[in-house]
């Protein structure tokens, strides 16, 4: 049988639209800001939900190889979700350290803040936490590299039979290419920036998945690669690149300078508090979205297993 053109084409159109939204987010906001991370997670969720729905319209045979391929891909996605959640939770913990520093600065009299042992300890704690997060998340990336697919360009197998299983194999391959890109972006944000030599080169998949999807993916990949290079040049490579995290760390360092120079400690405390609150709120949001994605993947796997086994 030939693929179902209307449903498959609609799926690719949905992905292209989501990529355009992500590209606009990357262009209008600071690199890997909370807005960009939310957009990336929303697109992964939409892709997975659409893929699961598509199965019902393609009349796929139960117990065939397509199900194993789907299970392998969603297992990788589930593993990536776990790693991303650990990274986001660690960064959320940094916001608590920053908030304690802000409280210590407020508690110290302006004239004695630079002498305060509590303030000094709080600054050291923030710095230790930042270094620990960088190291722990680097190790996490190394141990989960396969699941996280840390690359912008995902290779399309030259011998892939994209029409197999009524077009499902092609759709699954397109989803894998998209997910690899999005997981790379998310990993840069909440885990560790790990540049790829092939990052600037987008996958040439127009002949397989349609011009709209291919061009939208290429634009978003190129935008991400350029913005990542700029951010790395500005603040150094390595560590989580989330804008709100970098901004909170900068506020801590500025407070240290203000304390040493007997500057405006009250203003420094307010800035830290503002950045810590934004970081905590954003991380909570990202963690909730990751949890939702994980639950949807688990439910999708169960749904297709029930479908293939004749369950309800």
Residue, then its C-alpha position, 0 to 999 in steps of 0.5 A: x500500500x502507498x502512504x496516506x498522503x493527506x495525514x502524512x503531509x499534515x504531520x509534516x506541515x505541523x512540524x514545519x509550523x512548530x519549527x517556524x515558531x521556534x525559529x522566531x523564538x530564537x530570533x526574538x529572545x536571548x539564546x536558550x532563554x526559557x521562552x526558547x526551551x518552552x518552544x522546543x519542549x512544546x514542539x517535541x510534545x506535538x511531534x510525539x502526539x501527532x506521531x501516535x495519532x498517525x498510527x491509527x490512520x495508517x492501518x499498520x499491522x500489529x506486531x510488525x517491525x514498526x512497533x519495535x522502531x517506535x518503541x526504540x525511539x520513544x525509549x530514547x526520548x524517555x531517557x533524555x527526559x530523565x536526564x533533562x529533568x535532573x539538569x533542570x532541577x540542579x539549576x533550580x537549586x542554584x536559585x535557592x543559593x542565590x536567594x540566600x545570598x540576597x537575604x544575607x546582603x539585606x541582613x547586613x548593614x550597608x557599611x558592614x556588608x563587605x565584612x559580613x561572614x554570612x555574605x562571604x559564605x553565601x557567595x562561596x556557596x553560589x560559586x561552589x554550586x555553579x561549579x558542581x552543576x557544571x561538572x555533574x551535568x557534563x558527566x550526565x551528558x557524557x553518560x546519556x549522549x546517545x539518548x540526548x543526541x547532541x548534534x544539530x545534524x541527524x543523518x538520514x539513512x541513505x537506504x531508508x525505506x521511507x514508504x515502508x509501513x504506509x509511510x510510517x517509517x518516513x514519518x518516524x525518521x523525520x521525527x528522529x531528525x527533529x527530536x535530535x535537534x530539539x534535544x541538542x538545544x534543550x541539552x545546551x540550555x539545562x545541561x552542558x554546552x557541547x558544540x558539534x563540528x557539524x552543527x552549522x550544517x543542516x540535514x538535507x532532507x527535502x527530498x524525503x520529507x518535503x520542502x517546507x519541513x526541510x527549509x524550516x528545520x534548516x533555518x532553525x538549525x542555522x539560527x541555533x548554531x549561530x546563536x550558540x557560537x555568539x553565546x559561547x564567545x561571550x561567556x565561554x563554552x561549557x556549562x548550562x547556557x540557559x540565559x536566566x541561569x547565566x544572568x543569575x550567576x552574573x548578578x552574584x559576581x556583580x554583588x561580590x564586586x559591589x561588596x568588595x568596593x563598598x558599592x550599592x549592596x542593596x541594589x545588588x541584593x535586589x538584582x540577585x533576588x529578581x534573577x533568582x526568582x525568574x530562574x526558579x519560576x522558569x525551571x519549575x515551568x520547564x520541569x513541569x513540561x518535561x514531566x508532561x512530555x514523559x507522561x505523554x510518551x508513557x501513555x503513547x507507548x501503552x496506547x500503541x501496545x494496547x492497539x497491537x494486542x487488541x486491547x481497549 
